[in-house]
């Protein structure tokens, strides 16, 4: 099974909305139609990174030097790895970051810096008159859509960094995008045979960092418990089926349930409360996944690969899986729970963030 929505982003949004709970759909109808706020962090703003090197602000930089834009929708580990980590290998004076006010507040800022408020595409056009390259996770969210429109108008390259597992329910790639994929198979799958997009295999920075974290922090010995990684927020499978599978697995095996950070809606909170009343225990340490001394299981979470890369035993499980799910397990080498061996993630030869940065610099220099 290939990508469901190869080019139609509106259809993809409709499918996601259809999966939402009735309460969420009703709430969305009454939300303000005002544009979502965005913040553009220009050079002179110090940003924390996922690497060991801190970037120092350069307050002497002029707007004429800025030709690269990074789009950071959130401070999730996957986006920090895919979008912010490559900045370690870029000249800070050339890079601006488009993000949300909440994410900007979570990044250290240099004293005296003044982030710019971005409301519409024309604001970004004016702020970045010399834009040559954009790095984002796509154009399916508000910030990516603004950045893609600006890139098209400026004839700038638009690079999409893969930041998680790609399923048939993934959003279509933007028009004219270049995909920086974890594997050749992921690139072919997501591109879906389109002739207006290209793909390059760079590997997954998230998995590269998990491998490094596992090497540095994990204590030897066998994992003493089992943790189920929740995915109630996903739209790929019915919430009822996901909840039934998770609850049955935890009750049968005694696994702890680790909610996904996005499981904050009312339906998810009610489900969590019901599970607690039924004796299911939760993993609520907040520790990064690669640091857990526990084996993990999920339906198809990227966390399974992240754990496996860190040397943590990891499997997948779902009763009577649909064909597309079995194909996902096969593409990523995910092993079913109960098999003799856990999932294995081969290490990347080079750091993906560095490879991404090199491609960004090539595109900013006009090389395609």
JONOR-V77907 format. One record per helix or strand. SS is the DSSP state (H for helix, E for strand). FROM is the first residue (numbers start at 1). LEN is the number of residues. Records with the same first field share a line. If there is no record, write none. Layout:
SS = FROM-LEN, FROM-LEN
This chain:
H = 9-11, 22-8, 63-3, 77-13, 92-3, 101-5, 121-7, 142-13, 184-8, 205-13, 239-15, 266-12, 289-3, 302-8, 323-10, 352-13
E = 38-4, 68-5, 95-5, 116-3, 133-4, 157-5, 178-4, 198-4, 226-4, 256-3, 282-1, 295-4, 314-3, 336-1
